[in-house]
Amino acid sequence: MGKGVKVAVVGGVFAVMIGGAGYGAYNIVSALDGGGGGSAGAAETRRSGPPDKEEVRETADAFLGAWEKGQAAEAASYTNNAADAGVLLTAYGEEARIGRVDITPGAPRGATVPFTVKATVSLDGVSKPLRYTSALTVVRGRTTGRALVDWEPSVVHPDLRDGDTLVTGESAQPPIEAVDRDGTVLTREKYPSLGPVLDTLREKYGDKAGGSPAVELSIRHATDEADTPLLTLAEGEPGKLRTTLSAEVQAAAEKAVKAYPESSVVALKPSTGEVLAVANNRDDGFNAAFQGQVAPGSTMKIITAAMLIDNGVTSMNGPAPCTDTAVWKSQTFKNLTGMEPNEGATLANSFLRSCNTAFIKLIDEKPIDDASLTREAQERFGLGRDDWKTGIASFDGSVPASGGPDRAANAIGQGQVQMNPLNMASVTATAVTGAFRQPYLVSPELDGRQLAQAKGLPSETSAQLKEMMRLTATQGTAQQAMSGLGGDIGAKTGSAEVDGNATSDSWFTGFRDDVAAAAMAQQGGHGGDAAGPIVAAVLRAGG
């Protein structure tokens, strides 16, 4: 607990008492709700139901008034979590150095009250104005029946999450001026989804880019995320950090993901592994493009097809019968609704139509075993070994050796397989060039890190995969999304079913000349529905 916090045990109940003005009336009954809110105490008739307009107004005014006066403990007593509220509100004035607070409530919307905060951040004789908007919601205390502010850190500042705090001081790392491969400056204002990436780059490379620290008001996150700056009191000297990104491709990626909720995309150069764009459209700010861990659906068939070819089971023009159903270890697998069976199908035909049953039937052929797909992913495609060093945090895929029904499910990108768009863009790059080149966002020469290595694919396997992806883009399930794109193009679609979701995740990966891209849109439907247009837009910009 923070400074000034004491714990008393009364009648078997822990009561948290935070020292400070106006807090003497905090009592044991109100402790059960986490709040107090004055001296009416247990004698007041317990009320039920949602707070009425008068209660909402009075509670909001009491909370905001105490906060405005710097009475952190008093303000906390009007919430349903006085302990956590008290710690953050105390830090607001002390660690964050925020004073001269003026809070103006807006018109209530039911039990929610928006408000505007005007304040001043001061340190070492330097002051800067701070202004932002937030909101609070008033709820009924479960045990006392009091009207209380429903405590969330976002009440204090909309960007705060559980465990976060506010601090003002010298930044942990000097600021950076991140630039793209051609020297164009990359900012969070112009490329919003790059915000978390730029924060991470600053944290990791600020001291290597040659700058000097700034003095800032920042959010210090409870997780390993880099601090998020909110206000600069004294400018540091930014160091220049060159990335592999392309401002043009990044702009297209940002625009493309905006059209589909919970979507992410990565583009890279197959000839080098350099990342050209990374974009996310997510409410949680998570870099799912690099760090996501979800089933990739039928985009996984690129690796499965490579495994079948490398092990001599079949070839592009060899047999891969597409049946209505396939049974593996007592579990029945089906194709997408409406797919016509084709007992005489080749691997190329089953690949371009994305026939599940063809791939599941072939994994029963010798010499395929439970670990064959794992070996293919690790040794040929560089996946699942936890050794990628992209320059920022990333997940390099997981293809565990699986028995039972999961062996079949893994082959079609379900089961225990986990990927993200970075992984699948790399898979496409390896498939079309035959060489695994670990993706990276910052040159390894900057910090001397060693990039991951893998042996890649035999030339004949790569040639067949590339041709099957070309056929998929021009005649198969990716045809609609890839229409209108010139150059040498290829693609693979995927739909991943997730337990509890009525709609599948949409996956798509493709290439155009020396650009490979992959995207996912959670609950976006079939591969061509959401992820397909995203990838096509990025490939169009990268050509």
C-alpha positions, 0 to 999 in steps of 0.5 A: 500500500502507498504512503499514509495507508493503514489497515485496521481489522474490526469484527473480522472486516478489513477496513482501509483508511487513507489519511487525509483531509475530510476522511475522518467520517470513513466507516466500516460499513462503507468499507464494504463498498470501498467508499464512504462519501460523508458522515450519513453512515449506517443510519441512512436508509439503505436505497436500491435501484439505479441512482436517481438524477439528484444522487448522480449530481450530488455524488459527481459534484462531491467527488470532483470537488474534492479531487479539484481541491487536491483532497485525494482521500476525500475524493476516493471516499466517494468511489466504490474502490477507495484504496485504489482510487486514493493511490492514483489520486494521490499520485496525481498531485505528487508524482505527476506534479499536477496542480491548479486543477479546475474541473467542469462537469458537463450535462449528465447522460443518465448515470454518466457525467462527462467532465473537462479537466484544466490543470497545470503541470509543474517541475523545477520552475517549468509549468505547462497547461494540461487539458483533457476530457473524461467521464465518470459513472455513478452506481449503487453501492452493493452493501451500503446502498450509497451512490458512488463513483464506479472506480476505473483509472480512466476516470482520472485520465482516459488513457489510464488502465488498471495498475497504471499511474501518472509521473512527471520527470525526466524521460526514461529514454531520450526522444527519437525521430523515427524515419522510414527507409527513405528518411520520411519522419513517422509520427503517431499523429500521421500514422496513429497505429504506430503509436505503441510501436514508436513508444517501444522503439524509443524505449529500446533505442532512445539511448542508441539514437544519440538524443537527450532526455525530455521532461514529461508527464507520462503514463507509467504502465503496469505492464512492460509497455513503454511509458506513454508521454502525455505532455512535454515540459522541456524538450529533449534532443531527439535522436534519429532512428531509421526504420525499414518502414515505408511511409507510403505503404504504412499510410495504405495499411493505416487506411485499410485497417480502419475499414475493419474492426479488430484488424491487423496487417504486416507488409515486408520485402521477401528479398530482405525480410525488411518490414514495410508496414505494421498497422492495427485497428484495435480498441485495446492498442495491442500490437496484434500484427506482431504479437497476436497468438491466434489460429490462422485458418487455411493460410496454414495450408501453405506450410502443410502443402510444403510438408506434403511436397517435401516428404514426397506424399504428393506434388502440385499436380499430384493427387489430393482428392477433395471429398465431402468429409474426412474422418481423423481419429474419430473426428469428422472434418468438413469443407466450407458450405457449398464446396463441390467435392472432386475425387480427382483433384490435384493438390493445386486444385484443392489448394486454390479452392481451400479444400480442408478434407484433401489436406486432412486425408493426406496427413495419414500418408507415410512418412508423415507423423505427429511432428512432421508439420512442426519440423517443416515450420521450424526448419524450413520457415523459421517458425516456433523457435522463439528466436526472432529479433525484429527490433520490437516485441514479437511472437514467432508462431507456434506449431506444436507436435500434436496427436489425435484430432489436433494433428488434422486440425493443425494442418488446416490452421486450427487446433493448437497452431498460433500465428499473427500477420507478421508470421504469415507474411514471412511464410509467404515470403519464404514460400515465394523465394525459397529462403527464410529471411527473418523479418525485422523493423530496425537494422540489426547493425544498430544493436548487434543482434543476431537474426534467426536462421532456417534452411528454407525450402528446396527450389522445386517446393518453392516453385510449386508453392508460388505457382499454387498461390498464383492460381489461387489469386487468379482462379481460386478463393483469392481471385475477387480480393486480388482482382485489378492488381498487376505484376506477379501476384499470388495469395491464400485465404483463410477462415479460423473458427474460434470457440464462442464466436459466431463468425470466423476470423478472416485471414489472407496472405499474398504477394505482389512482386517483391512485397508480401503481406498478411492480415487478419480481422477477428470475426471478419468472416471468410478470408476474402471478406475483410482480410483480403481487401486489406492485403490487396490495398497494401500490395497495391501501395507497395508495387 
